[in-house]
Amino acid sequence: MTKDVIALTPKMPDTRSLLAGFFAGGPELGLVAGQDGAVVRLCAPTGRPLVAVEAPLLVHTPGEAERLLGPEVSAPAPPYWWTETRATTAAPEAGQLAGSVCGRLTTLLGGTVWPRGAATTRTVSVPDDPQPESEEQDARAALSVDVLTESMAVVLSDRPVLALTTWLSGVLRTVAAANRALHLVTPAHSRLTLPLRQALAGAPNRWVVQDPEGGYYDGLSGARLAWRDGTFSAGAGTVADAFTRQSAPTSERQLTVSFRTVHAPDADLTLGLGLEAAWRHLTGAPPAGWGTAEPVNLPWSPRQLTDLARDRSPAPTHLLAVGDPGRPALATLRVSRTTAGVAQDVTLTLGYESAGDVPLDALESLAAALVDKHDLATMLTTLRAARADLTLPPCLEAPPIPVSFTLGARDVRRTGLDHARRPPLALRPRRLGPHTHPALHYPLGDGTDADAWATLQKLTAHLKTGEGMPTRGG
């Protein structure tokens, strides 16, 4: 298992402070750069990796340290520098070495070290290791993972909240390119952020949770797992007791708005404006920050994220956005080129302390705004009982329930207006947008009746049967 230690400093780690940190184990340790210089590894004289130090990250977004490290962390006021280290637990002295690296940084630069009590400034003695590194150990060190087999990579972590960090997203890309799976192993008290939960969803990747009573289970499905032939695999379909026993009714709610906009590939197109419009409509403010990983570190800027997407085009771009700490909200944005133009797929999730706080009455006007100004293609909103802080515990949670569905003007035209207006259901859509090219908004309920899924299924099946039908008008 790796042990994570993080330095949060108001000043940038410069060459002098980084060298002081790198000498935490004395001059005998070696330095090896990896991932195009984004990571420096402190190694024993034989090459055995001890501590990986990531490139410092400048965080402008308020509340990110508290969201990912806990409310008790005393982070400097933004902007501040986030320097993350990972120590292997295969060497007992590595954790102390990581603490000394971060402790030296904060001694010279100010700030704080997480977790509390990990910081030190003493020189950590590393005993001689006569065993040279094997080829498998070299490959494992390059990824900074704990176990590497032909079929999978295993990362063990005991952080209270695990996020889609730059390092972890890099591991996911690397193992996928090598046709391997990533299995993230945590204790039962750990939680995932929504971006990491989405990244791990679906085979072959897994969230593996250590059952307090012994064994392992899948943190997303509850299936009992066992280590067989170099991988974690499910047994006979039984669900771990710990997965259901931890469940408890909650008054907290998560509202998720998933929508797609499609624009012509204009040179003046600015991305992210639909996401910003939805954020403002539901919270009264724009996103606080954006980035490609967690912590989300950049101030919100549609222009800058547009520049990034243009640089990466025609490959798709995956981005994250986060809200003000007083208004829990997280979003993923995927920008891609399609035959119809530039598509933006947004999933925006907001947390509320109670069902009465959820602004269900704002959803139709939100759909109207996206239709009028942002070329909305489709929008689905759902509501579920879940943590307002938008983290995912490894236990059974209530599934989301559909609240509304919106079909944009282009798809209404393709389906046929008359057909789209008359689904074989006890509901009638509301017209949005111009009379000549309307979109349709379908209310499905208040998020309390699970039968809304059947209603949505019948609605989408009906709309598909009308594709290509002529429209006779209003």
C-alpha positions in Angstrom: 0.0 0.0 0.0 1.2 3.5 -0.8 1.1 6.1 1.9 0.2 9.6 0.7 1.6 12.8 2.2 0.7 16.2 0.8 2.3 19.6 1.3 0.1 22.7 0.9 2.3 25.8 0.6 1.5 29.5 -0.1 4.8 29.8 -2.0 5.9 27.8 -5.1 8.4 25.0 -4.3 11.5 26.3 -6.0 14.8 24.5 -6.7 16.2 25.2 -3.3 13.2 23.9 -1.3 12.8 20.8 -3.6 16.5 19.9 -3.2 16.1 20.2 0.6 13.2 17.8 0.3 15.0 15.4 -2.0 17.9 15.2 0.5 15.5 14.0 3.2 17.1 10.6 2.9 20.7 11.8 2.6 22.9 12.1 -0.5 23.0 8.3 -1.1 19.4 8.2 -2.5 19.0 8.4 -6.3 16.5 10.5 -8.3 14.7 9.2 -11.3 12.3 11.4 -13.4 9.3 9.8 -15.0 6.1 10.7 -16.8 7.8 13.4 -18.9 9.2 15.0 -15.8 5.9 15.2 -13.9 7.1 12.8 -11.3 10.4 12.4 -9.5 11.1 9.2 -7.6 13.5 8.9 -4.6 15.1 5.5 -4.9 17.5 3.4 -2.8 21.0 2.9 -4.1 19.9 -0.4 -5.7 17.1 1.4 -7.6 14.3 0.3 -5.3 11.6 3.1 -5.4 10.8 4.6 -2.1 8.8 7.9 -2.7 7.3 9.4 -5.8 7.0 13.2 -5.7 4.6 14.8 -8.2 5.1 18.2 -9.8 3.6 20.9 -7.6 0.2 22.1 -8.7 -1.1 25.6 -8.3 -4.6 25.5 -6.9 -6.8 28.6 -7.4 -10.1 27.0 -6.5 -11.4 27.6 -3.0 -12.5 24.6 -0.9 -10.6 21.9 -2.9 -8.3 20.9 0.0 -11.3 20.6 2.4 -13.3 18.6 -0.2 -10.6 16.1 -0.9 -8.7 16.0 2.4 -11.3 16.7 5.0 -12.7 19.8 6.7 -10.0 19.8 9.4 -7.2 20.5 7.0 -5.8 24.0 7.4 -5.0 24.9 3.8 -3.5 28.3 2.9 -5.8 30.8 1.2 -5.9 30.3 -2.6 -3.9 30.3 -4.6 -1.6 27.8 -3.0 0.7 25.0 -4.2 -0.3 21.3 -3.8 2.7 18.9 -3.8 1.8 15.3 -3.5 4.1 12.4 -2.5 3.4 8.7 -2.4 5.5 6.4 -0.3 5.6 2.6 -0.8 4.8 0.6 2.3 7.1 -2.1 1.0 9.9 -0.2 2.8 9.1 0.8 6.4 11.2 3.9 6.2 9.4 5.3 3.0 6.5 6.8 4.9 8.8 8.8 7.1 10.8 9.8 4.1 7.7 11.2 2.4 6.8 13.1 5.6 10.3 14.6 5.7 10.1 15.7 2.1 6.8 17.5 2.8 7.9 18.8 6.2 11.0 20.4 4.7 8.9 22.1 2.0 6.5 23.6 4.6 9.4 24.6 6.9 10.9 26.7 4.1 7.8 27.8 2.4 5.1 27.9 5.1 1.8 26.1 4.9 0.7 22.7 6.2 1.2 19.0 5.7 -1.6 16.4 5.3 -2.2 14.1 7.2 -1.7 15.9 10.4 1.3 14.7 12.3 3.1 13.3 9.2 5.6 16.2 8.9 9.2 15.9 10.0 12.4 17.5 9.0 14.9 14.9 10.1 17.1 12.9 7.8 15.6 9.4 7.3 18.1 6.6 7.3 17.5 4.1 4.5 19.1 0.7 5.1 21.2 -1.1 2.5 19.2 -3.2 0.1 21.4 -5.7 -1.7 18.6 -7.0 -4.0 18.6 -5.3 -7.4 15.3 -4.4 -9.0 13.5 -7.0 -11.1 11.9 -6.2 -14.5 8.4 -6.5 -12.9 9.5 -4.1 -10.1 10.8 -1.6 -12.6 7.4 -1.6 -14.5 5.5 -1.3 -11.2 7.7 1.6 -10.1 7.1 3.4 -13.4 3.4 3.4 -12.7 3.8 3.9 -8.9 1.3 1.0 -8.4 1.4 -1.6 -5.6 0.9 -4.8 -7.6 1.3 -5.4 -11.4 0.3 -8.6 -13.1 -0.3 -9.5 -16.7 -3.9 -8.6 -16.5 -4.2 -5.9 -13.9 -2.6 -3.1 -11.8 -3.5 -2.8 -8.1 -3.4 0.5 -6.2 -3.9 0.2 -2.4 -4.9 3.4 -0.6 -6.4 4.4 2.8 -7.2 8.0 2.0 -10.7 9.0 3.4 -11.6 10.5 0.0 -10.1 9.1 -3.3 -10.2 11.5 -6.3 -9.4 11.3 -10.0 -5.9 12.8 -9.6 -3.6 13.5 -12.4 -1.5 10.4 -11.4 -4.5 8.1 -11.1 -6.0 9.2 -14.4 -2.6 8.6 -16.0 -2.6 5.1 -14.5 -6.0 4.4 -15.9 -4.9 5.5 -19.4 -1.7 3.5 -19.2 -3.2 0.2 -18.0 -6.0 0.5 -20.6 -3.5 0.9 -23.4 -1.8 -2.3 -22.1 -5.1 -4.2 -21.9 -4.9 -4.3 -18.2 -7.5 -3.5 -15.5 -7.1 -1.1 -12.6 -8.3 -2.4 -9.2 -8.4 0.2 -6.5 -8.3 -1.4 -3.0 -9.4 0.6 0.0 -10.7 0.1 3.5 -14.5 0.4 4.1 -14.3 4.0 5.5 -13.0 5.4 2.1 -15.2 7.2 -0.3 -14.8 8.1 -4.0 -15.5 11.4 -5.7 -18.0 11.3 -8.6 -15.3 11.8 -11.3 -13.4 8.8 -10.0 -16.6 6.7 -9.6 -17.4 7.4 -13.3 -13.8 6.5 -14.4 -14.0 3.2 -12.5 -17.5 2.2 -13.7 -17.7 -0.8 -15.8 -15.5 -3.8 -16.4 -12.6 -4.5 -16.2 -11.8 -1.8 -13.6 -13.0 -2.3 -10.0 -13.3 -0.6 -6.6 -12.2 -3.3 -4.2 -13.2 -2.8 -0.6 -11.7 -4.6 2.3 -14.6 -6.1 4.3 -14.1 -5.3 8.1 -15.2 -8.9 8.8 -12.7 -10.4 6.3 -12.5 -10.8 2.5 -13.3 -8.2 -0.1 -16.3 -6.9 -2.0 -17.0 -4.6 -5.0 -17.6 -1.1 -3.7 -20.1 -0.3 -6.5 -22.1 -3.5 -6.8 -21.5 -5.2 -3.4 -20.4 -8.5 -5.1 -18.0 -10.6 -3.0 -14.6 -10.8 -4.5 -11.6 -13.1 -4.1 -8.0 -12.9 -5.3 -7.6 -15.7 -8.0 -5.0 -16.1 -10.7 -3.6 -12.6 -10.3 -6.9 -10.7 -10.2 -9.9 -9.9 -8.1 -12.9 -11.8 -9.4 -16.5 -12.2 -8.3 -17.7 -15.4 -6.7 -21.2 -17.0 -7.0 -23.0 -13.7 -7.1 -23.5 -13.2 -3.4 -23.6 -9.7 -2.0 -21.4 -8.8 1.0 -23.2 -8.1 4.2 -21.1 -5.0 4.8 -22.4 -3.5 1.5 -26.1 -3.6 2.7 -25.5 -3.2 6.4 -23.9 0.2 6.1 -26.9 1.5 4.2 -29.2 3.9 6.0 -32.1 6.2 4.9 -30.9 9.8 4.3 -32.7 13.1 3.8 -29.9 14.3 1.6 -30.4 14.4 -2.2 -28.3 14.6 -5.4 -29.8 16.2 -8.5 -28.1 15.2 -11.7 -28.6 17.1 -15.0 -27.2 15.3 -18.0 -27.4 17.1 -21.3 -25.8 17.3 -24.8 -25.4 20.4 -26.9 -24.3 20.3 -30.5 -22.9 23.3 -32.3 -21.6 24.0 -35.8 -17.7 23.9 -35.8 -17.4 27.7 -36.0 -14.0 29.3 -35.4 -15.6 31.7 -32.9 -17.3 28.9 -30.9 -16.7 29.2 -27.1 -17.1 25.9 -25.2 -18.5 25.5 -21.7 -21.1 28.2 -22.0 -24.0 25.7 -21.7 -22.5 24.2 -18.6 -22.1 27.7 -17.1 -25.7 28.6 -18.0 -27.0 25.5 -16.2 -24.8 26.2 -13.2 -26.0 29.8 -12.9 -29.6 28.7 -13.4 -29.5 26.2 -10.5 -27.1 27.9 -8.1 -27.1 31.6 -9.0 -23.3 31.6 -9.7 -20.9 30.2 -12.3 -18.5 27.3 -11.6 -15.7 28.2 -9.3 -13.0 26.2 -11.1 -12.2 23.8 -13.9 -9.4 21.4 -14.7 -8.5 18.0 -16.2 -8.2 16.2 -12.9 -8.7 16.6 -9.1 -7.9 18.8 -7.3 -9.7 21.1 -9.7 -7.2 23.9 -9.8 -7.9 26.6 -12.4 -10.3 29.6 -12.1 -13.4 29.1 -14.3 -12.7 30.3 -17.8 -14.6 29.1 -20.9 -12.0 30.7 -23.1 -9.1 28.7 -21.6 -11.0 25.4 -21.7 -11.9 26.1 -25.3 -8.2 26.7 -26.1 -7.3 23.3 -24.5 -10.0 21.5 -26.4 -8.8 23.1 -29.7 -5.3 22.0 -29.0 -6.4 18.4 -28.4 -8.8 18.3 -31.4 -9.8 16.0 -33.1 -9.3 13.8 -30.1 -12.0 14.3 -27.4 -11.3 16.3 -24.3 -12.5 15.4 -20.8 -12.8 18.2 -18.3 -14.0 18.7 -14.7 -15.7 21.7 -13.0 -16.4 22.3 -9.4 -18.6 24.8 -7.5 -18.2 27.1 -4.5 -17.6 25.2 -1.3 -20.9 26.5 0.1 -22.9 25.0 -2.8 -21.8 21.4 -3.5 -21.7 20.9 -7.3 -19.5 18.9 -9.6 -19.6 18.4 -13.4 -17.8 16.4 -16.1 -17.6 17.9 -19.6 -16.7 15.8 -22.7 -16.0 17.7 -25.9 -15.9 15.7 -29.1 -16.3 16.1 -32.9 -19.3 14.4 -34.5 -20.8 14.3 -37.9 -23.3 16.9 -36.7 -20.6 19.3 -35.3 -19.0 19.9 -31.9 -20.8 18.0 -29.2 -20.5 18.8 -25.5 -21.8 16.1 -23.1 -22.3 17.5 -19.6 -23.2 15.7 -16.4 -23.8 18.2 -13.6 -24.6 16.9 -10.1 -25.6 19.1 -7.2 -26.0 18.2 -3.5 -28.8 19.2 -1.2 -29.4 18.7 2.5 -33.0 17.8 2.1 -35.5 17.0 -0.7 -37.2 20.4 -0.1 -34.1 22.2 -1.1 -34.0 20.7 -4.6 -35.2 23.3 -7.2 -37.4 21.0 -9.3 -39.5 23.9 -10.4 -36.4 25.4 -12.2 -35.8 22.5 -14.6 -38.3 23.5 -17.3 -36.9 27.0 -17.5 -33.4 25.6 -17.5 -34.3 23.4 -20.5 -35.8 26.5 -22.2 -32.7 28.5 -21.7 -30.5 25.7 -23.1 -32.8 25.3 -26.1 -32.9 29.1 -26.8 -29.2 29.9 -26.5 -27.1 26.7 -26.5 -28.4 24.3 -29.1 -29.7 21.6 -26.7 -30.0 18.2 -28.2 -31.2 16.2 -25.1 -31.4 16.6 -21.4 -32.3 14.1 -18.7 -32.6 15.0 -15.0 -32.7 12.5 -12.1 -32.9 12.7 -8.4 -31.7 10.3 -5.7 -31.2 10.0 -2.0 -27.4 10.3 -1.5 -24.7 12.3 0.2 -24.9 16.1 -0.3 -21.1 16.3 -0.3 -21.2 14.3 -3.6 -18.9 11.5 -2.4 -19.7 7.8 -2.8 -19.4 5.4 0.1 -19.0 1.6 -0.5 -22.5 0.7 0.4 -25.9 0.3 -1.2 -27.5 3.6 -2.1 -30.9 4.4 -3.6 -30.8 4.5 -7.5 -31.6 7.8 -9.3 -35.2 8.4 -10.4 -36.0 10.4 -13.6 -37.6 13.8 -13.1 -37.8 15.1 -16.7 -36.6 14.6 -20.2 -36.1 17.2 -22.9 -35.8 16.6 -26.7 -34.1 19.4 -28.7 -35.5 21.0 -31.8 -33.3 19.1 -34.2 -34.4 15.7 -32.8 -38.0 16.8 -32.6 -37.9 17.6 -36.3 -36.3 14.3 -37.1 -38.8 12.3 -35.0 -41.8 14.3 -36.3 -43.5 16.9 -34.1 -46.9 15.3 -34.2 -45.5 11.9 -33.2 -43.2 13.4 -30.5 -46.1 15.4 -29.0 -48.3 12.3 -28.5 -46.5 9.5 -26.6 -48.8 6.7 -25.4 -48.5 7.9 -21.8 -50.5 9.9 -19.3 -48.3 13.0 -19.9 -48.1 15.8 -22.5 -44.9 17.6 -23.3 -44.4 21.3 -23.1 -43.2 23.2 -26.1 -40.0 25.2 -25.8 -38.3 27.5 -28.2 -39.6 29.1 -31.4 -43.0 28.0 -32.6 -41.6 27.0 -36.0 -38.8 24.8 -34.6 -39.9 23.7 -31.1 -38.2 21.5 -28.6 -40.3 19.3 -26.2 -40.0 19.0 -22.4 -41.5 15.9 -20.8 -42.1 16.1 -17.0 -41.8 12.6 -15.5 -42.4 13.1 -11.8 -40.8 14.5 -8.6 -38.1 11.9 -8.2 -40.0 9.7 -5.7 -41.6 7.1 -7.9 -39.4 4.4 -9.4 -42.0 3.8 -12.1 -40.7 6.9 -13.8 -38.0 4.6 -15.3 -40.6 2.6 -17.1 -42.3 5.8 -18.3 -39.0 7.1 -19.6 -38.3 3.7 -21.4 -41.7 3.8 -23.1 -41.2 7.5 -24.1 -37.8 6.9 -25.6 -39.0 3.8 -27.5 -41.9 5.8 -28.8 -39.6 8.6 -30.0 -37.3 6.2 -31.8 -40.2 4.7 -33.8 -41.0 8.2 -35.2 -37.5 8.9 -36.5 -37.7 10.1 -40.1 -41.5 10.8 -40.0 -42.5 14.1 -41.6 -43.7 17.0 -39.4 -47.1 18.6 -40.3 -46.7 21.6 -38.1 -47.8 22.9 -34.7 
